Amino acid sequence: MAPASTFRQNRAVPHSTSPSRGIAGRLRTESGSAVLLIVVTAFALLWANSPLSSSYVELWQQSVGIDVGPFGLHLDLHHWINDGLMIVFFFVVGLEVRQEFAHGALRDSSRARLAAIAGVAGVALPALIYVLVVGASGGEGLRGWGAVVGTDTAFMLGALAIVGPRLSGQLRVFLLTLTVVDDFLAVSIIGVFYSDEIRPVPLLVALGCLVALWLVGRSRQWSAAPYVGIIIVLWLATLSSGIHASLTGMIAGLLIPAYPTQRQEVVAARQLFRDFWQSPSASSARAVGRGLSKGVSVNERLYEYLRLPTALLVVPIFALANAGIDLRGGVMADSLGSPVTWGVIAGLVLGKLLGIGIATLLAVRMGAGRLPEGVGMGSVFGGAALSGIGFTVSLLVIGLAFDSSSDLGRQATLGVLVAMVLATVLGWSIFKIAARRWGEETADLPMTLDSPVDPEVDHIRGPEDARLTLVEFVDFECEYCAHATGSWEDLHGRFGDDLRYVVRHLPHHPHGPLAARAAEAAAKQEMFWPWLDFVFTRQHALEREDLIGYAAELGLDVEAFIEDLDSDEVAARVQRDIASAEASGAKMTPTFFIDGCRMVGSYDARSLTEMLESSRRGGRTQAAKA
């Protein structure tokens, strides 16, 4: 379980010729961060089994303390990592979960229901299998059942990027939605079953901090500083209370408010930037920074600040401190004969595969939920197999249940590492079988424009035979479409007659369908483009009477306009574009296609220019690389 860039679009990143920048860029990808974790884990194992193994043990036992007047906090380095750095990890997980409930996939009741069913089964069955395997021997080994309940999302998504289908965006969405439930249950299990003796006074302070976070969130405080200050006090209280920091870290993340970007704040920030442009000063620069911050929820800003440091620093340091087990002196042979090792392997590899896969299959067939478009059951089972990569949560629970340096701790840790390899190989095999036997070569929305641009039907601005084609699906009530379509002036100035611009309809706002039919009614009088430019500046008024008034202002034949507005022919023309959007994988507006490939990422004029330049040079667009 690790923070990931959940359901956000990938950013278009300019190519870099610098080797160092290239390496840094690769590390920021899901496959790159997974490779980094593998390298760190291998290094920890080599160090722990080398002649310098004593230095590995001694390093994490070093005491590090902070004293402020009469108060002090002293922990060994291992506890600073597991109880300190890891609260950042779980806090980021909580932020991500809150985003999904606020404006992500978990707002869809069908997806949320399917995720809950599969997530619960993917936690319960692995734990049951572990208990069945280890139960016969009894003893302390049973305490490690929590080691098989969690999934390491970073490792899983990295493995998916490496061994999964060529295009797996929708499968990734499904797995991330699933791990939201997995994460919450796993963290709750750690907090309830693997905490120390509870001390009431610090616990009350921690609860007070959670209430304070809720109150600050309810006040819609946009600055991150109050939240961060409360969270620091919360962490200190949690350490003293005996409850593991993971639980309060995740709850704190859930309490940080998340909401879609506020367009009015973005517009206000634009005015502030104009003030800075006209009269640059420290005060106007500070005002711009404050204005930009107000446009984005504090949840997303904190997530953006912490996401990469957590994935590239916190989790690798945790792996370095926890994955190094000494396998010398017969430990390997003892571990392979231990029910704890096999309980962990069976729980993670078989439990996750069967729990998630079968629960999803049954839920879909019984109508209790629906899979994302483009995802087949073969891909679901492949993703379920990859969910057997436990790592982060597994190692954390092992340290709490057994002490990583004990015999049982080493046996369980070896089981986690073996399960990671087996789960990846099993997932790869299932994906290959699914592609060969059931044709599941992708697990994503379509990336190619369907149907191709037709000059006889489509609305085209620019030469019909231009080398480059930019298609945009729009909704006349979508504020972002209004600003995105304004990029045409910049793009035309850059590419001239090399570019043709095509608009298709994808109405999804309340007034969108009527406004789309009105545009087609105007097109019947050869006025589509003047209509588009005119109406996009009047998005606040799109009632029928408003649209008829605009037709009069533009000098259209109003009677003919009204007749066409209500005609079956115009309605069918709009429906054609909607069907094209569905077949092309366009779900929201604006969505762009460059030379027939769906663009993923930012759609400002600079990003569009970069992608068009890449296409003109014969390179691939960001869509083709997705």
C-alpha positions as CSV (number, residue, x, y, z in Angstrom):
1,M,0.0,0.0,0.0
2,A,1.5,3.3,-1.0
3,P,0.4,6.6,-2.3
4,A,-0.2,6.8,-6.0
5,S,-1.4,9.3,-8.4
6,T,-4.9,7.9,-8.2
7,F,-7.4,9.0,-10.8
8,R,-5.7,12.2,-12.0
9,Q,-4.6,12.7,-15.5
10,N,-1.0,12.3,-16.4
11,R,0.8,15.5,-17.0
12,A,2.4,16.1,-20.4
13,V,6.1,16.4,-19.7
14,P,8.5,17.8,-22.3
15,H,11.3,15.5,-23.4
16,S,14.7,16.0,-21.8
17,T,18.0,15.3,-23.3
18,S,19.8,15.4,-19.9
19,P,20.6,11.9,-18.6
20,S,20.1,13.0,-15.0
21,R,16.8,14.6,-15.7
22,G,15.9,11.5,-17.7
23,I,16.6,9.2,-14.7
24,A,14.7,11.6,-12.4
25,G,11.7,11.5,-14.7
26,R,11.7,7.7,-14.9
27,L,11.8,7.5,-11.1
28,R,8.7,9.6,-10.9
29,T,6.7,7.0,-12.9
30,E,5.0,4.0,-11.3
31,S,7.3,1.5,-12.9
32,G,10.3,3.6,-11.9
33,S,9.4,3.9,-8.3
34,A,8.8,0.1,-8.2
35,V,12.2,-0.6,-9.6
36,L,13.7,1.8,-7.0
37,L,12.0,-0.2,-4.2
38,I,13.3,-3.5,-5.7
39,V,16.9,-2.0,-5.8
40,V,16.6,-0.8,-2.2
41,T,15.2,-4.1,-1.0
42,A,18.0,-6.0,-2.8
43,F,20.6,-3.7,-1.3
44,A,19.1,-4.2,2.2
45,L,19.2,-8.0,1.8
46,L,22.8,-7.9,0.5
47,W,23.9,-5.7,3.4
48,A,22.2,-7.8,6.0
49,N,23.9,-11.0,4.6
50,S,27.3,-9.5,4.1
51,P,30.3,-9.3,6.4
52,L,29.0,-5.8,7.3
53,S,25.7,-7.2,8.6
54,S,26.4,-6.1,12.2
55,S,26.5,-2.5,10.9
56,Y,23.1,-2.9,9.4
57,V,21.6,-4.0,12.7
58,E,23.5,-1.3,14.7
59,L,22.4,1.5,12.4
60,W,18.7,1.1,13.1
61,Q,19.3,0.7,16.8
62,Q,21.0,4.1,17.1
63,S,19.1,6.4,19.4
64,V,18.0,9.8,18.1
65,G,16.3,12.4,20.3
66,I,14.9,15.9,20.3
67,D,14.8,18.0,23.5
68,V,12.8,21.2,23.8
69,G,13.2,22.6,27.3
70,P,11.8,20.0,29.8
71,F,10.2,18.0,27.0
72,G,12.0,15.4,24.9
73,L,11.4,12.6,22.4
74,H,13.9,9.8,22.1
75,L,13.5,6.8,19.8
76,D,15.8,4.5,18.0
77,L,16.2,5.1,14.3
78,H,14.0,2.1,13.4
79,H,11.1,3.5,15.4
80,W,11.6,7.0,14.0
81,I,11.1,5.4,10.5
82,N,8.2,3.1,11.4
83,D,6.3,5.3,13.8
84,G,7.5,8.7,12.4
85,L,8.1,8.8,8.7
86,M,5.3,6.2,8.1
87,I,2.6,8.6,9.4
88,V,3.4,10.7,6.4
89,F,2.8,7.6,4.2
90,F,-0.5,6.8,5.8
91,F,-1.5,10.5,5.8
92,V,-1.0,10.6,2.1
93,V,-3.1,7.5,1.7
94,G,-5.9,9.2,3.7
95,L,-5.7,12.3,1.5
96,E,-6.1,10.1,-1.6
97,V,-9.1,8.2,-0.1
98,R,-10.8,11.5,0.7
99,Q,-10.3,12.8,-2.8
100,E,-11.9,9.6,-4.3
101,F,-15.0,10.0,-2.0
102,A,-15.2,13.8,-2.8
103,H,-14.8,13.8,-6.6
104,G,-13.3,10.5,-7.7
105,A,-14.4,7.0,-8.6
106,L,-16.0,6.3,-5.2
107,R,-18.7,8.9,-6.0
108,D,-20.1,6.3,-8.4
109,S,-22.2,4.1,-6.2
110,S,-21.8,1.1,-8.5
111,R,-18.0,1.3,-8.4
112,A,-17.9,2.0,-4.7
113,R,-20.1,-1.1,-4.0
114,L,-17.9,-3.3,-6.2
115,A,-14.8,-2.0,-4.6
116,A,-16.2,-2.6,-1.1
117,I,-17.2,-6.2,-1.9
118,A,-13.9,-7.1,-3.6
119,G,-11.8,-5.1,-1.0
120,V,-13.4,-6.9,2.0
121,A,-13.0,-10.3,0.3
122,G,-9.4,-9.4,-0.5
123,V,-8.7,-8.8,3.2
124,A,-10.8,-11.6,4.7
125,L,-9.8,-14.6,2.6
126,P,-6.0,-14.0,2.9
127,A,-6.3,-13.7,6.7
128,L,-8.4,-16.9,6.8
129,I,-5.9,-18.8,4.6
130,Y,-3.1,-17.7,6.9
131,V,-4.9,-18.8,10.0
132,L,-5.7,-22.2,8.4
133,V,-2.1,-22.8,7.3
134,V,-0.5,-21.6,10.6
135,G,-3.3,-22.7,12.9
136,A,-2.3,-26.3,13.2
137,S,1.0,-25.3,14.8
138,G,-0.6,-22.6,16.9
139,G,1.6,-20.5,19.1
140,E,2.9,-17.0,18.4
141,G,2.7,-17.5,14.6
142,L,-1.0,-16.8,14.6
143,R,-0.3,-13.2,15.7
144,G,1.0,-12.5,12.2
145,W,-2.3,-12.8,10.4
146,G,-2.4,-9.1,9.7
147,A,0.7,-9.4,7.5
148,V,-1.4,-10.7,4.6
149,V,-4.3,-8.2,4.5
150,G,-2.6,-5.2,2.8
151,T,-1.5,-4.5,-0.8
152,D,1.5,-2.3,-1.6
153,T,-0.1,0.0,-4.2
154,A,3.2,1.4,-5.4
155,F,4.7,-2.0,-6.1
156,M,1.4,-3.3,-7.6
157,L,1.0,-0.4,-10.0
158,G,4.7,-0.6,-10.9
159,A,4.3,-4.3,-11.7
160,L,1.1,-3.5,-13.6
161,A,3.0,-1.0,-15.8
162,I,5.7,-3.6,-16.5
163,V,3.8,-6.9,-17.0
164,G,0.2,-5.7,-17.5
165,P,-1.7,-5.0,-20.8
166,R,-0.3,-2.4,-23.2
167,L,-3.0,0.0,-22.2
168,S,-4.4,-0.5,-18.7
169,G,-5.7,2.9,-17.5
170,Q,-9.2,1.6,-16.6
171,L,-7.8,-1.5,-14.9
172,R,-5.6,0.8,-12.9
173,V,-8.6,2.9,-11.9
174,F,-10.4,-0.3,-10.7
175,L,-7.4,-1.5,-8.7
176,L,-6.9,1.9,-7.1
177,T,-10.5,2.0,-6.1
178,L,-10.2,-1.4,-4.7
179,T,-7.1,-0.5,-2.7
180,V,-8.9,2.4,-1.1
181,V,-11.0,-0.2,0.8
182,D,-8.0,-2.4,1.3
183,D,-6.0,0.5,2.7
184,F,-8.7,1.5,5.1
185,L,-9.2,-2.0,6.4
186,A,-5.5,-2.7,6.7
187,V,-4.8,0.5,8.6
188,S,-7.8,-0.1,10.9
189,I,-6.5,-3.6,11.6
190,I,-3.0,-2.2,12.5
191,G,-4.6,0.4,14.8
192,V,-6.9,-2.0,16.6
193,F,-5.0,-5.2,16.8
194,Y,-1.3,-4.1,16.8
195,S,-1.3,-1.2,19.2
196,D,0.4,-1.1,22.6
197,E,-1.3,-0.6,26.0
198,I,-3.6,2.4,25.6
199,R,-2.9,5.5,27.7
200,P,-6.1,7.6,28.2
201,V,-4.7,11.2,28.5
202,P,-2.7,11.2,25.3
203,L,-5.5,9.4,23.6
204,L,-7.9,12.2,24.6
205,V,-5.4,14.8,23.2
206,A,-5.2,12.9,20.0
207,L,-9.0,12.7,19.7
208,G,-9.1,16.5,20.4
209,C,-6.7,17.0,17.5
210,L,-9.0,15.0,15.2
211,V,-12.0,17.2,16.3
212,A,-9.9,20.3,15.6
213,L,-9.0,19.1,12.2
214,W,-12.7,18.5,11.4
215,L,-13.6,22.0,12.6
216,V,-10.8,23.6,10.6
217,G,-12.0,21.7,7.5
218,R,-15.6,22.7,8.1
219,S,-14.5,26.4,8.2
220,R,-13.0,25.9,4.6
221,Q,-9.7,27.1,5.8
222,W,-7.6,27.2,2.6
223,S,-4.1,27.6,4.2
224,A,-2.3,24.4,4.9
225,A,-0.5,25.7,8.0
226,P,-3.3,25.1,10.6
227,Y,-3.7,21.6,9.4
228,V,0.0,20.8,9.5
229,G,0.3,22.3,13.0
230,I,-2.6,20.2,14.4
231,I,-1.2,17.0,12.7
232,I,2.2,17.4,14.4
233,V,0.5,17.6,17.8
234,L,-1.7,14.6,16.8
235,W,1.4,12.6,16.0
236,L,3.1,13.3,19.3
237,A,-0.1,12.5,21.2
238,T,-0.6,9.3,19.2
239,L,3.0,8.2,20.0
240,S,2.3,8.6,23.7
241,S,-1.2,7.0,23.6
242,G,0.0,3.5,22.5
243,I,-2.1,3.5,19.3
244,H,0.0,3.0,16.2
245,A,0.4,6.2,14.2
246,S,-0.9,4.6,11.0
247,L,-4.5,4.8,12.1
248,T,-4.5,8.4,13.1
249,G,-2.4,9.4,10.1
250,M,-5.0,8.0,7.8
251,I,-7.9,9.5,9.7
252,A,-6.2,12.8,9.6
253,G,-5.9,12.6,5.8
254,L,-9.6,11.7,5.6
255,L,-10.4,14.9,7.5
256,I,-8.6,17.3,5.1
257,P,-11.3,18.7,2.8
258,A,-11.2,17.9,-0.9
259,Y,-13.4,19.5,-3.6
260,P,-13.1,20.1,-7.3
261,T,-11.1,23.1,-8.5
262,Q,-13.1,26.3,-7.9
263,R,-13.4,28.1,-11.2
264,Q,-14.2,31.5,-9.7
265,E,-11.0,31.3,-7.7
266,V,-9.0,30.5,-10.8
267,V,-10.6,33.6,-12.5
268,A,-9.7,35.7,-9.5
269,A,-6.1,34.4,-9.5
270,R,-5.9,35.4,-13.2
271,Q,-6.7,39.0,-12.3
272,L,-4.1,38.9,-9.5
273,F,-1.5,37.7,-11.9
274,R,-2.4,40.5,-14.3
275,D,-1.9,43.0,-11.4
276,F,1.6,41.4,-10.8
277,W,2.3,41.6,-14.6
278,Q,1.5,45.3,-14.6
279,S,3.2,46.2,-11.3
280,P,5.5,43.4,-10.1
281,S,6.3,43.6,-6.4
282,A,6.7,41.2,-3.4
283,S,3.2,42.0,-2.1
284,S,1.5,41.4,-5.5
285,A,3.6,38.1,-5.9
286,R,2.4,37.0,-2.5
287,A,-1.2,37.8,-3.5
288,V,-0.8,35.7,-6.6
289,G,0.4,32.8,-4.6
290,R,-2.5,33.1,-2.1
291,G,-4.9,33.4,-5.0
292,L,-3.6,30.3,-6.7
293,S,-3.8,28.3,-3.5
294,K,-7.4,29.2,-2.9
295,G,-8.4,27.7,-6.3
296,V,-7.3,24.2,-5.3
297,S,-8.3,22.3,-2.2
298,V,-5.8,22.0,0.6
299,N,-6.1,18.3,0.3
300,E,-4.8,18.2,-3.2
301,R,-2.1,20.7,-2.5
302,L,-0.8,18.7,0.5
303,Y,-1.1,15.5,-1.6
304,E,1.0,17.1,-4.4
305,Y,3.7,18.3,-2.0
306,L,4.0,14.9,-0.3
307,R,3.3,12.4,-3.0
308,L,6.7,12.2,-4.6
309,P,8.8,12.6,-1.4
310,T,6.7,9.8,0.1
311,A,7.1,7.5,-2.9
312,L,10.8,8.2,-3.6
313,L,12.1,8.8,0.0
314,V,9.8,7.6,2.8
315,V,8.9,4.2,1.4
316,P,12.4,3.3,0.1
317,I,13.9,4.3,3.6
318,F,11.2,2.1,5.2
319,A,12.2,-0.8,2.8
320,L,15.9,-0.3,3.6
321,A,15.2,-0.5,7.4
322,N,12.8,-3.4,7.3
323,A,13.7,-5.7,4.4
324,G,17.2,-6.7,5.5
325,I,16.9,-10.2,7.0
326,D,19.9,-12.3,7.7
327,L,19.4,-15.6,5.8
328,R,22.7,-17.2,6.8
329,G,23.1,-20.1,9.3
330,G,20.3,-22.2,8.0
331,V,17.6,-19.5,8.3
332,M,16.6,-20.0,4.7
333,A,16.0,-23.7,5.1
334,D,14.2,-23.2,8.5
335,S,12.0,-20.5,6.9
336,L,11.0,-22.7,4.0
337,G,9.9,-25.4,6.5
338,S,8.0,-22.9,8.6
339,P,4.2,-22.7,8.5
340,V,4.5,-18.9,9.1
341,T,6.4,-18.5,5.8
342,W,4.0,-20.6,3.8
343,G,1.0,-18.9,5.6
344,V,2.2,-15.5,4.4
345,I,2.9,-16.8,0.8
346,A,-0.5,-18.6,0.6
347,G,-2.4,-15.7,2.1
348,L,-0.9,-13.1,-0.2
349,V,-0.7,-15.0,-3.4
350,L,-3.7,-17.3,-3.3
351,G,-5.8,-15.3,-0.9
352,K,-5.7,-12.0,-2.9
353,L,-6.1,-13.8,-6.2
354,L,-9.2,-15.8,-5.2
355,G,-10.7,-13.2,-2.7
356,I,-10.6,-10.3,-5.1
357,G,-11.1,-12.2,-8.4
358,I,-14.0,-14.4,-7.3
359,A,-15.8,-11.7,-5.3
360,T,-15.6,-9.3,-8.3
361,L,-16.9,-12.0,-10.7
362,L,-19.8,-12.9,-8.4
363,A,-20.7,-9.3,-7.7
364,V,-20.7,-8.4,-11.4
365,R,-22.8,-11.4,-12.4
366,M,-25.3,-10.7,-9.6
367,G,-25.6,-7.1,-10.6
368,A,-24.1,-5.7,-7.4
369,G,-21.6,-3.6,-9.2
370,R,-20.1,-2.9,-12.7
371,L,-16.5,-3.0,-14.0
372,P,-15.0,0.1,-15.7
373,E,-15.5,0.1,-19.4
374,G,-12.8,-1.9,-21.3
375,V,-11.9,-4.1,-18.4
376,G,-12.5,-7.9,-18.7
377,M,-12.5,-10.5,-16.0
378,G,-9.2,-11.9,-17.2
379,S,-7.6,-8.5,-16.5
380,V,-9.4,-8.4,-13.1
381,F,-7.8,-11.7,-12.1
382,G,-4.4,-10.5,-13.3
383,G,-4.8,-7.4,-11.2
384,A,-6.0,-9.5,-8.3
385,A,-2.8,-11.6,-8.5
386,L,-0.6,-8.5,-8.5
387,S,-2.5,-7.4,-5.3
388,G,-0.6,-10.2,-3.6
389,I,2.4,-7.8,-3.4
390,G,2.1,-6.9,0.2
391,F,5.5,-5.5,1.1
392,T,5.0,-2.1,3.0
393,V,2.0,-3.0,5.2
394,S,3.2,-6.6,5.5
395,L,6.6,-5.6,6.8
396,L,5.1,-3.1,9.1
397,V,2.8,-5.7,10.7
398,I,5.6,-8.2,10.9
399,G,7.6,-5.7,12.9
400,L,4.7,-5.1,15.2
401,A,3.7,-8.8,15.6
402,F,7.0,-10.6,15.9
403,D,9.9,-8.1,15.9
404,S,11.6,-8.3,12.5
405,S,14.9,-9.7,13.9
406,S,13.2,-12.7,15.6
407,D,13.0,-16.1,14.0
408,L,9.3,-15.7,13.3
409,G,9.9,-12.2,12.0
410,R,12.6,-13.4,9.5
411,Q,10.4,-16.3,8.4
412,A,7.4,-14.0,7.7
413,T,9.6,-11.4,6.0
414,L,11.0,-14.1,3.7
415,G,7.4,-15.1,2.9
416,V,6.5,-11.5,1.9
417,L,9.5,-11.3,-0.5
418,V,8.8,-14.7,-2.1
419,A,5.1,-13.7,-2.4
420,M,6.1,-10.5,-4.2
421,V,7.9,-12.5,-6.9
422,L,5.3,-15.2,-7.2
423,A,2.4,-12.6,-7.4
424,T,4.2,-10.8,-10.2
425,V,4.9,-13.9,-12.2
426,L,1.3,-15.1,-11.6
427,G,-0.2,-11.8,-12.7
428,W,2.0,-11.7,-15.8
429,S,0.9,-15.2,-16.7
430,I,-2.8,-14.4,-16.3
431,F,-2.5,-11.3,-18.4
432,K,-0.8,-13.3,-21.2
433,I,-3.5,-15.9,-21.1
434,A,-6.3,-13.3,-21.0
435,A,-4.8,-11.6,-24.1
436,R,-4.3,-14.9,-26.0
437,R,-7.6,-16.7,-25.1
438,W,-10.1,-13.8,-24.6
439,G,-8.5,-11.1,-26.6
440,E,-8.0,-8.8,-23.6
441,E,-4.9,-7.0,-25.1
442,T,-5.9,-3.8,-23.3
443,A,-7.8,-2.9,-20.2
444,D,-8.5,0.8,-21.0
445,L,-10.9,3.1,-22.8
446,P,-10.3,3.4,-26.5
447,M,-7.5,5.8,-27.4
448,T,-8.3,6.2,-31.1
449,L,-10.9,8.6,-32.6
450,D,-13.9,6.8,-33.9
451,S,-15.1,7.8,-36.5
452,P,-12.4,9.6,-38.5
453,V,-12.9,13.3,-39.4
454,D,-15.2,13.6,-42.4
455,P,-15.2,17.1,-44.1
456,E,-18.7,16.4,-45.4
457,V,-20.1,16.2,-41.9
458,D,-17.6,17.6,-39.3
459,H,-17.1,21.3,-38.5
460,I,-13.6,22.2,-39.6
461,R,-11.7,25.4,-39.0
462,G,-8.6,25.6,-41.2
463,P,-7.7,23.9,-44.4
464,E,-9.4,20.5,-44.9
465,D,-6.2,18.9,-46.2
466,A,-3.9,20.3,-43.3
467,R,-1.1,18.0,-42.1
468,L,-2.3,18.1,-38.4
469,T,-5.7,17.5,-37.0
470,L,-6.9,18.6,-33.6
471,V,-10.4,17.4,-32.6
472,E,-12.1,18.7,-29.4
473,F,-15.2,17.3,-27.8
474,V,-17.0,20.3,-26.2
475,D,-20.0,21.2,-24.0
476,F,-21.2,24.8,-24.4
477,E,-21.8,24.9,-20.6
478,C,-18.3,23.7,-19.7
479,E,-16.2,26.6,-18.5
480,Y,-13.0,24.8,-19.3
481,C,-14.1,24.2,-22.9
482,A,-14.6,28.0,-23.3
483,H,-11.0,28.6,-22.3
484,A,-9.5,25.6,-24.0
485,T,-11.1,26.5,-27.4
486,G,-9.6,30.0,-26.9
487,S,-6.2,28.3,-27.5
488,W,-7.1,28.1,-31.2
489,E,-5.7,31.6,-31.8
490,D,-2.3,30.6,-30.3
491,L,-2.2,27.3,-32.1
492,H,-3.2,28.9,-35.5
493,G,-0.5,31.5,-35.0
494,R,2.0,28.7,-34.5
495,F,1.0,26.2,-37.1
496,G,-0.9,28.2,-39.7
497,D,-2.3,26.2,-42.5
498,D,-0.6,23.0,-41.2
499,L,-3.5,22.7,-38.6
500,R,-7.2,22.0,-38.9
501,Y,-9.4,22.2,-35.8
502,V,-12.5,20.1,-35.5
503,V,-15.3,20.4,-32.9
504,R,-17.6,17.6,-31.8
505,H,-20.3,17.7,-29.2
506,L,-20.3,15.9,-25.8
507,P,-23.0,17.6,-23.8
508,H,-23.1,16.5,-20.1
509,H,-24.2,19.7,-18.3
510,P,-27.9,20.5,-17.8
511,H,-28.1,23.0,-20.7
512,G,-25.5,21.2,-22.9
513,P,-27.9,19.2,-25.1
514,L,-30.0,22.2,-26.0
515,A,-27.0,24.4,-26.6
516,A,-25.4,21.6,-28.9
517,R,-28.6,21.4,-30.9
518,A,-28.7,25.2,-31.2
519,A,-25.1,25.2,-32.6
520,E,-26.1,22.6,-35.2
521,A,-29.2,24.7,-36.0
522,A,-26.8,27.6,-36.6
523,A,-24.6,25.4,-38.7
524,K,-27.6,24.8,-41.0
525,Q,-27.2,28.5,-41.9
526,E,-23.4,28.2,-42.3
527,M,-22.9,30.0,-39.0
528,F,-21.4,27.3,-36.7
529,W,-18.0,29.0,-36.0
530,P,-19.5,32.5,-35.4
531,W,-22.1,30.8,-33.1
532,L,-19.4,29.0,-31.2
533,D,-17.3,32.1,-30.6
534,F,-20.3,34.1,-29.6
535,V,-22.1,31.6,-27.3
536,F,-18.9,30.6,-25.4
537,T,-18.8,34.1,-24.0
538,R,-22.4,33.8,-22.7
539,Q,-22.3,30.5,-20.9
540,H,-24.3,31.9,-18.0
541,A,-27.4,32.2,-20.1
542,L,-28.3,29.1,-22.2
543,E,-32.0,28.8,-21.8
544,R,-34.1,28.3,-25.0
545,E,-35.1,32.0,-25.0
546,D,-31.5,33.1,-24.7
547,L,-30.4,30.9,-27.6
548,I,-33.2,32.2,-29.8
549,G,-32.1,35.8,-28.9
550,Y,-28.5,35.0,-29.8
551,A,-29.7,33.8,-33.2
552,A,-31.4,37.1,-33.8
553,E,-28.2,39.0,-32.6
554,L,-26.1,37.0,-35.1
555,G,-28.5,37.8,-38.0
556,L,-29.8,34.3,-38.5
557,D,-33.2,33.4,-39.9
558,V,-34.9,33.0,-36.5
559,E,-37.9,31.0,-37.8
560,A,-35.6,28.5,-39.6
561,F,-33.4,28.4,-36.5
562,I,-36.3,27.4,-34.2
563,E,-37.5,24.8,-36.7
564,D,-34.1,23.2,-37.0
565,L,-33.5,23.4,-33.2
566,D,-36.5,21.1,-32.7
567,S,-35.8,18.9,-35.7
568,D,-34.9,15.2,-35.6
569,E,-32.1,15.8,-38.1
570,V,-30.3,18.1,-35.8
571,A,-30.9,15.9,-32.8
572,A,-29.4,12.9,-34.8
573,R,-26.4,15.0,-35.7
574,V,-25.6,15.8,-32.0
575,Q,-26.2,12.1,-31.1
576,R,-23.7,11.1,-33.8
577,D,-21.0,13.1,-32.0
578,I,-22.0,11.6,-28.6
579,A,-21.7,8.1,-30.1
580,S,-18.3,9.1,-31.5
581,A,-17.2,10.2,-28.0
582,E,-18.3,7.0,-26.4
583,A,-16.5,4.9,-29.0
584,S,-13.4,7.0,-28.7
585,G,-13.1,6.9,-24.9
586,A,-14.0,10.5,-24.4
587,K,-15.9,10.8,-21.1
588,M,-15.6,14.5,-20.1
589,T,-15.0,17.8,-21.7
590,P,-12.8,19.1,-23.0
591,T,-11.2,16.0,-24.5
592,F,-8.7,16.4,-27.4
593,F,-7.5,14.0,-30.1
594,I,-4.3,14.8,-32.0
595,D,-4.1,13.1,-35.4
596,G,-6.7,10.5,-34.1
597,C,-5.0,9.8,-30.8
598,R,-6.7,10.8,-27.5
599,M,-4.5,13.2,-25.6
600,V,-4.0,12.6,-21.9
601,G,-2.8,15.4,-19.6
602,S,-2.9,19.2,-19.6
603,Y,-4.7,20.9,-22.4
604,D,-3.3,24.4,-22.2
605,A,-2.0,26.0,-25.4
606,R,1.6,25.1,-24.5
607,S,0.9,21.4,-23.9
608,L,-1.2,21.2,-27.1
609,T,1.6,22.9,-29.0
610,E,4.2,20.4,-27.7
611,M,2.0,17.4,-28.7
612,L,1.2,18.8,-32.1
613,E,4.9,19.5,-32.7
614,S,5.7,16.0,-31.7
615,S,3.1,14.7,-34.1
616,R,4.4,16.9,-36.9
617,R,7.9,15.5,-36.4
618,G,6.5,12.0,-36.7
619,G,6.7,11.3,-33.0
620,R,4.1,9.9,-30.7
621,T,1.6,12.0,-28.8
622,Q,1.2,11.6,-25.0
623,A,-1.9,9.6,-25.9
624,A,0.0,7.0,-27.9
625,K,2.4,6.6,-25.0
626,A,-0.3,6.2,-22.3
